[in-house]
Amino acid sequence: MSSTAIDTPTKILQATLALLEQPHAKLPTMTDIAKATGISRQAVYLHFPSRTDLLVAATRYQDRQNNVDTASSRRRTCSGPF
């Protein structure tokens, strides 16, 4: 039986997005993210030096997952009033 191993930075990004998507979510702390990921806070800082870096990376990760660049480029090439 094979399983796909997810690397630690990806786990951190996924946990961050899950926390942000919760109803009435507040901006998660590094401690919140570490607990949700199941790793130490220091390990989170090893991969992302600041919360700002982590939140930017999480946004970019989500954009890649949703193919935002592809969708945006299609909108830019469409002719129309906008």
The first five atom37 places (N, CA, C, CB, O) and aatype in JSON, in Angstrom:
{
  "aatype": [12, 15, 15, 16, 0, 9, 3, 16, 14, 16, 11, 9, 10, 5, 0, 16, 10, 0, 10, 10, 6, 5, 14, 8, 0, 11, 10, 14, 16, 12, 16, 3, 9, 0, 11, 0, 16, 7, 9, 15, 1, 5, 0, 19, 18, 10, 8, 13, 14, 15, 1, 16, 3, 10, 10, 19, 0, 0, 16, 1, 18, 5, 3, 1, 5, 2, 2, 19, 3, 16, 0, 15, 15, 1, 1, 1, 16, 4, 15, 7, 14, 13],
  "atom_mask": [
    [1, 1, 1, 1, 1],
    [1, 1, 1, 1, 1],
    [1, 1, 1, 1, 1],
    [1, 1, 1, 1, 1],
    [1, 1, 1, 1, 1],
    [1, 1, 1, 1, 1],
    [1, 1, 1, 1, 1],
    [1, 1, 1, 1, 1],
    [1, 1, 1, 1, 1],
    [1, 1, 1, 1, 1],
    [1, 1, 1, 1, 1],
    [1, 1, 1, 1, 1],
    [1, 1, 1, 1, 1],
    [1, 1, 1, 1, 1],
    [1, 1, 1, 1, 1],
    [1, 1, 1, 1, 1],
    [1, 1, 1, 1, 1],
    [1, 1, 1, 1, 1],
    [1, 1, 1, 1, 1],
    [1, 1, 1, 1, 1],
    [1, 1, 1, 1, 1],
    [1, 1, 1, 1, 1],
    [1, 1, 1, 1, 1],
    [1, 1, 1, 1, 1],
    [1, 1, 1, 1, 1],
    [1, 1, 1, 1, 1],
    [1, 1, 1, 1, 1],
    [1, 1, 1, 1, 1],
    [1, 1, 1, 1, 1],
    [1, 1, 1, 1, 1],
    [1, 1, 1, 1, 1],
    [1, 1, 1, 1, 1],
    [1, 1, 1, 1, 1],
    [1, 1, 1, 1, 1],
    [1, 1, 1, 1, 1],
    [1, 1, 1, 1, 1],
    [1, 1, 1, 1, 1],
    [1, 1, 1, 0, 1],
    [1, 1, 1, 1, 1],
    [1, 1, 1, 1, 1],
    [1, 1, 1, 1, 1],
    [1, 1, 1, 1, 1],
    [1, 1, 1, 1, 1],
    [1, 1, 1, 1, 1],
    [1, 1, 1, 1, 1],
    [1, 1, 1, 1, 1],
    [1, 1, 1, 1, 1],
    [1, 1, 1, 1, 1],
    [1, 1, 1, 1, 1],
    [1, 1, 1, 1, 1],
    [1, 1, 1, 1, 1],
    [1, 1, 1, 1, 1],
    [1, 1, 1, 1, 1],
    [1, 1, 1, 1, 1],
    [1, 1, 1, 1, 1],
    [1, 1, 1, 1, 1],
    [1, 1, 1, 1, 1],
    [1, 1, 1, 1, 1],
    [1, 1, 1, 1, 1],
    [1, 1, 1, 1, 1],
    [1, 1, 1, 1, 1],
    [1, 1, 1, 1, 1],
    [1, 1, 1, 1, 1],
    [1, 1, 1, 1, 1],
    [1, 1, 1, 1, 1],
    [1, 1, 1, 1, 1],
    [1, 1, 1, 1, 1],
    [1, 1, 1, 1, 1],
    [1, 1, 1, 1, 1],
    [1, 1, 1, 1, 1],
    [1, 1, 1, 1, 1],
    [1, 1, 1, 1, 1],
    [1, 1, 1, 1, 1],
    [1, 1, 1, 1, 1],
    [1, 1, 1, 1, 1],
    [1, 1, 1, 1, 1],
    [1, 1, 1, 1, 1],
    [1, 1, 1, 1, 1],
    [1, 1, 1, 1, 1],
    [1, 1, 1, 0, 1],
    [1, 1, 1, 1, 1],
    [1, 1, 1, 1, 1]
  ],
  "atom_positions": [
    [[0.84, -1.17, 0.0], [0.0, 0.0, 0.0], [0.89, 1.23, 0.0], [-0.96, -0.01, 1.21], [1.77, 1.37, 0.85]],
    [[0.66, 2.13, -0.96], [1.5, 3.31, -1.04], [0.72, 4.53, -0.57], [2.02, 3.52, -2.47], [-0.49, 4.62, -0.74]],
    [[1.45, 5.44, 0.02], [0.85, 6.7, 0.43], [1.73, 7.83, -0.05], [0.64, 6.77, 1.97], [2.95, 7.69, -0.13]],
    [[1.11, 8.93, -0.36], [1.86, 10.08, -0.83], [2.3, 10.89, 0.39], [1.01, 10.93, -1.8], [1.48, 11.4, 1.14]],
    [[3.59, 11.0, 0.55], [4.13, 11.78, 1.66], [4.09, 13.26, 1.29], [5.57, 11.32, 2.01], [4.53, 13.64, 0.21]],
    [[3.57, 14.06, 2.18], [3.53, 15.5, 1.96], [4.67, 16.12, 2.77], [2.13, 16.11, 2.38], [4.84, 15.82, 3.95]],
    [[5.44, 16.97, 2.12], [6.57, 17.59, 2.82], [6.07, 18.58, 3.88], [7.49, 18.3, 1.81], [4.94, 19.06, 3.82]],
    [[6.93, 18.86, 4.82], [6.56, 19.7, 5.97], [6.11, 21.1, 5.56], [7.74, 19.8, 6.91], [5.09, 21.57, 6.08]],
    [[6.8, 21.8, 4.65], [6.31, 23.12, 4.28], [4.89, 23.08, 3.71], [7.25, 23.74, 3.27], [4.08, 23.97, 3.98]],
    [[4.59, 22.06, 2.93], [3.23, 21.94, 2.37], [2.22, 21.69, 3.47], [3.17, 20.81, 1.33], [1.12, 22.24, 3.44]],
    [[2.57, 20.86, 4.45], [1.67, 20.63, 5.59], [1.41, 21.92, 6.33], [2.27, 19.58, 6.55], [0.28, 22.18, 6.75]],
    [[2.44, 22.72, 6.5], [2.3, 24.0, 7.19], [1.36, 24.92, 6.4], [3.68, 24.68, 7.39], [0.47, 25.55, 6.97]],
    [[1.56, 24.99, 5.1], [0.71, 25.84, 4.26], [-0.74, 25.37, 4.3], [1.22, 25.83, 2.81], [-1.65, 26.2, 4.4]],
    [[-0.96, 24.06, 4.22], [-2.32, 23.53, 4.26], [-2.98, 23.81, 5.6], [-2.3, 22.04, 3.99], [-4.16, 24.17, 5.65]],
    [[-2.24, 23.66, 6.69], [-2.79, 23.94, 8.02], [-3.12, 25.42, 8.16], [-1.79, 23.51, 9.12], [-4.15, 25.77, 8.74]],
    [[-2.27, 26.28, 7.64], [-2.51, 27.72, 7.69], [-3.8, 28.07, 6.97], [-1.34, 28.49, 7.08], [-4.63, 28.81, 7.49]],
    [[-3.96, 27.54, 5.77], [-5.17, 27.83, 5.0], [-6.41, 27.27, 5.69], [-5.06, 27.24, 3.58], [-7.46, 27.91, 5.69]],
    [[-6.3, 26.1, 6.27], [-7.44, 25.51, 6.99], [-7.85, 26.4, 8.16], [-7.1, 24.09, 7.5], [-9.04, 26.6, 8.4]],
    [[-6.88, 26.94, 8.88], [-7.19, 27.84, 9.99], [-7.85, 29.12, 9.49], [-5.91, 28.18, 10.77], [-8.78, 29.63, 10.12]],
    [[-7.37, 29.65, 8.38], [-7.92, 30.88, 7.84], [-9.33, 30.69, 7.28], [-7.0, 31.42, 6.76], [-10.11, 31.64, 7.23]],
    [[-9.65, 29.48, 6.87], [-10.95, 29.21, 6.25], [-12.03, 28.86, 7.27], [-10.81, 28.08, 5.26], [-13.19, 28.7, 6.91]],
    [[-11.67, 28.73, 8.53], [-12.66, 28.42, 9.56], [-13.61, 29.6, 9.74], [-11.97, 28.06, 10.9], [-13.2, 30.76, 9.59]],
    [[-14.89, 29.31, 10.05], [-15.83, 30.4, 10.31], [-15.31, 31.28, 11.47], [-17.24, 29.85, 10.64], [-14.82, 30.77, 12.47]],
    [[-15.43, 32.56, 11.31], [-15.0, 33.54, 12.32], [-13.51, 33.41, 12.63], [-15.81, 33.37, 13.6], [-13.07, 33.63, 13.76]],
    [[-12.74, 33.05, 11.61], [-11.3, 32.86, 11.8], [-10.62, 34.19, 12.13], [-10.66, 32.24, 10.54], [-10.99, 35.25, 11.62]],
    [[-9.64, 34.08, 12.99], [-8.76, 35.22, 13.27], [-7.43, 34.89, 12.6], [-8.6, 35.48, 14.83], [-7.18, 33.75, 12.21]],
    [[-6.59, 35.88, 12.49], [-5.28, 35.65, 11.91], [-4.51, 34.7, 12.83], [-4.5, 36.99, 11.71], [-4.25, 35.04, 13.99]],
    [[-4.14, 33.51, 12.34], [-3.49, 32.54, 13.22], [-2.07, 32.95, 13.59], [-3.46, 31.18, 12.55], [-1.36, 33.58, 12.81]],
    [[-1.7, 32.59, 14.8], [-0.32, 32.81, 15.25], [0.54, 31.65, 14.78], [-0.25, 32.97, 16.8], [0.02, 30.63, 14.31]],
    [[1.82, 31.8, 14.91], [2.73, 30.7, 14.55], [2.47, 29.51, 15.47], [4.21, 31.15, 14.65], [2.6, 28.36, 15.04]],
    [[2.11, 29.77, 16.71], [1.79, 28.69, 17.65], [0.55, 27.94, 17.19], [1.59, 29.24, 19.07], [0.51, 26.71, 17.23]],
    [[-0.48, 28.68, 16.76], [-1.71, 28.05, 16.25], [-1.38, 27.14, 15.06], [-2.73, 29.13, 15.83], [-1.88, 26.02, 14.97]],
    [[-0.56, 27.63, 14.18], [-0.19, 26.89, 12.97], [0.62, 25.65, 13.33], [0.6, 27.78, 11.99], [0.41, 24.57, 12.78]],
    [[1.56, 25.81, 14.26], [2.37, 24.67, 14.69], [1.49, 23.58, 15.29], [3.43, 25.12, 15.73], [1.66, 22.4, 14.97]],
    [[0.55, 23.97, 16.16], [-0.34, 22.99, 16.78], [-1.19, 22.29, 15.73], [-1.25, 23.66, 17.81], [-1.37, 21.07, 15.79]],
    [[-1.71, 23.04, 14.77], [-2.54, 22.46, 13.72], [-1.75, 21.51, 12.83], [-3.18, 23.56, 12.88], [-2.29, 20.55, 12.28]],
    [[-0.46, 21.79, 12.67], [0.41, 20.96, 11.83], [0.96, 19.77, 12.6], [1.57, 21.79, 11.27], [1.32, 18.75, 12.0]],
    [[1.03, 19.89, 13.92], [1.59, 18.81, 14.74], [3.1, 18.86, 14.83], [0.0, 0.0, 0.0], [3.75, 17.83, 15.03]],
    [[3.64, 20.07, 14.69], [5.09, 20.25, 14.81], [5.37, 21.37, 15.8], [5.74, 20.56, 13.41], [4.44, 22.02, 16.27]],
    [[6.61, 21.6, 16.11], [6.96, 22.68, 17.04], [6.91, 24.03, 16.33], [8.36, 22.44, 17.65], [7.02, 24.11, 15.1]],
    [[6.75, 25.06, 17.12], [6.76, 26.42, 16.58], [8.11, 26.71, 15.93], [6.45, 27.45, 17.69], [8.17, 27.38, 14.9]],
    [[9.17, 26.22, 16.53], [10.51, 26.44, 15.97], [10.62, 25.8, 14.58], [11.59, 25.86, 16.91], [11.3, 26.33, 13.7]],
    [[9.96, 24.66, 14.38], [9.99, 24.01, 13.07], [9.26, 24.85, 12.03], [9.37, 22.61, 13.14], [9.67, 24.9, 10.87]],
    [[8.19, 25.51, 12.44], [7.49, 26.4, 11.51], [8.44, 27.53, 11.1], [6.18, 26.98, 12.16], [8.55, 27.85, 9.92]],
    [[9.13, 28.12, 12.1], [10.08, 29.2, 11.8], [11.26, 28.72, 10.97], [10.58, 29.81, 13.1], [11.86, 29.51, 10.24]],
    [[11.6, 27.47, 11.06], [12.68, 26.92, 10.23], [12.32, 27.03, 8.74], [12.96, 25.44, 10.6], [13.18, 27.31, 7.9]],
    [[11.05, 26.8, 8.43], [10.61, 26.83, 7.03], [10.12, 28.21, 6.59], [9.5, 25.83, 6.83], [10.23, 28.56, 5.41]],
    [[9.59, 28.99, 7.52], [9.06, 30.32, 7.21], [9.55, 31.28, 8.3], [7.48, 30.31, 7.13], [9.06, 31.23, 9.43]],
    [[10.5, 32.16, 7.97], [11.14, 33.01, 8.98], [10.2, 33.97, 9.72], [12.21, 33.8, 8.32], [10.52, 34.41, 10.83]],
    [[9.06, 34.3, 9.12], [8.13, 35.2, 9.8], [6.7, 34.81, 9.42], [8.41, 36.68, 9.42], [6.47, 34.09, 8.46]],
    [[5.77, 35.31, 10.21], [4.36, 35.03, 9.91], [3.97, 35.67, 8.58], [3.44, 35.54, 11.05], [3.17, 35.1, 7.83]],
    [[4.52, 36.82, 8.29], [4.25, 37.47, 7.0], [4.7, 36.58, 5.85], [4.96, 38.84, 6.93], [3.96, 36.39, 4.89]],
    [[5.92, 36.05, 5.95], [6.42, 35.14, 4.91], [5.5, 33.94, 4.74], [7.85, 34.67, 5.24], [5.21, 33.51, 3.62]],
    [[5.03, 33.4, 5.87], [4.15, 32.24, 5.82], [2.81, 32.58, 5.18], [3.93, 31.69, 7.23], [2.32, 31.81, 4.35]],
    [[2.23, 33.71, 5.54], [0.92, 34.07, 4.98], [1.02, 34.38, 3.49], [0.35, 35.28, 5.72], [0.11, 34.05, 2.73]],
    [[2.1, 35.0, 3.07], [2.31, 35.25, 1.64], [2.47, 33.91, 0.9], [3.55, 36.16, 1.4], [1.89, 33.71, -0.16]],
    [[3.27, 33.01, 1.47], [3.47, 31.69, 0.85], [2.16, 30.91, 0.79], [4.53, 30.89, 1.63], [1.89, 30.22, -0.19]],
    [[1.34, 31.01, 1.84], [0.06, 30.31, 1.85], [-0.87, 30.85, 0.77], [-0.6, 30.43, 3.23], [-1.59, 30.09, 0.12]],
    [[-0.86, 32.16, 0.59], [-1.68, 32.77, -0.46], [-1.23, 32.32, -1.84], [-1.63, 34.3, -0.37], [-2.05, 31.98, -2.69]],
    [[0.07, 32.3, -2.05], [0.61, 31.85, -3.34], [0.33, 30.36, -3.56], [2.13, 32.11, -3.41], [0.02, 29.95, -4.68]],
    [[0.42, 29.56, -2.5], [0.12, 28.14, -2.59], [-1.35, 27.95, -3.0], [0.41, 27.42, -1.24], [-1.65, 27.14, -3.88]],
    [[-2.23, 28.68, -2.35], [-3.66, 28.57, -2.67], [-3.91, 29.01, -4.11], [-4.51, 29.41, -1.69], [-4.72, 28.4, -4.82]],
    [[-3.26, 30.06, -4.55], [-3.39, 30.51, -5.94], [-2.97, 29.43, -6.91], [-2.57, 31.78, -6.18], [-3.64, 29.19, -7.92]],
    [[-1.85, 28.75, -6.62], [-1.39, 27.66, -7.49], [-2.4, 26.51, -7.5], [0.0, 27.15, -7.02], [-2.67, 25.93, -8.55]],
    [[-2.95, 26.19, -6.33], [-3.92, 25.1, -6.24], [-5.19, 25.42, -7.04], [-4.28, 24.83, -4.77], [-5.82, 24.52, -7.59]],
    [[-5.54, 26.69, -7.09], [-6.75, 27.12, -7.8], [-6.48, 27.62, -9.21], [-7.44, 28.19, -7.01], [-7.38, 28.15, -9.87]],
    [[-5.24, 27.46, -9.68], [-4.85, 27.9, -11.02], [-5.23, 29.35, -11.29], [-5.49, 27.0, -12.08], [-5.76, 29.68, -12.35]],
    [[-4.97, 30.21, -10.32], [-5.35, 31.61, -10.44], [-4.61, 32.29, -11.58], [-5.09, 32.35, -9.14], [-5.21, 33.09, -12.3]],
    [[-3.34, 32.0, -11.77], [-2.59, 32.62, -12.86], [-3.2, 32.28, -14.2], [-1.12, 32.19, -12.82], [-3.3, 33.14, -15.07]],
    [[-3.6, 31.04, -14.39], [-4.2, 30.61, -15.64], [-5.53, 31.31, -15.85], [-4.39, 29.09, -15.66], [-5.8, 31.81, -16.94]],
    [[-6.36, 31.37, -14.83], [-7.65, 32.02, -14.93], [-7.48, 33.52, -15.2], [-8.47, 31.8, -13.65], [-8.22, 34.09, -15.99]],
    [[-6.51, 34.14, -14.56], [-6.27, 35.58, -14.76], [-5.8, 35.86, -16.17], [-5.25, 36.09, -13.75], [-6.22, 36.85, -16.77]],
    [[-4.94, 35.02, -16.7], [-4.43, 35.26, -18.04], [-5.54, 35.1, -19.07], [-3.27, 34.3, -18.37], [-5.55, 35.81, -20.08]],
    [[-6.48, 34.18, -18.83], [-7.62, 34.03, -19.75], [-8.5, 35.28, -19.71], [-8.45, 32.79, -19.39], [-8.98, 35.72, -20.75]],
    [[-8.71, 35.83, -18.53], [-9.53, 37.04, -18.43], [-8.85, 38.2, -19.13], [-9.8, 37.39, -16.95], [-9.52, 39.03, -19.75]],
    [[-7.55, 38.29, -19.04], [-6.83, 39.4, -19.66], [-6.88, 39.33, -21.18], [-5.39, 39.4, -19.19], [-6.79, 40.36, -21.84]],
    [[-7.03, 38.12, -21.74], [-7.02, 37.99, -23.19], [-8.41, 38.1, -23.8], [-6.41, 36.67, -23.57], [-8.54, 38.19, -25.02]],
    [[-9.46, 38.09, -22.97], [-10.83, 38.2, -23.46], [-11.11, 39.65, -23.85], [-11.84, 37.7, -22.4], [-10.7, 40.58, -23.16]],
    [[-11.82, 39.81, -24.95], [-12.22, 41.16, -25.31], [-13.56, 41.47, -24.7], [-12.26, 41.33, -26.83], [-14.39, 40.57, -24.53]],
    [[-13.79, 42.67, -24.37], [-15.05, 43.05, -23.76], [-14.95, 44.43, -23.15], [0.0, 0.0, 0.0], [-13.92, 45.09, -23.25]],
    [[-16.03, 44.85, -22.53], [-16.06, 46.22, -22.0], [-15.16, 46.43, -20.79], [-17.45, 46.6, -21.63], [-14.91, 47.58, -20.43]],
    [[-14.68, 45.39, -20.17], [-13.84, 45.55, -18.98], [-12.44, 45.35, -19.38], [-14.23, 44.58, -17.85], [-11.54, 45.43, -18.54]]
  ]
}
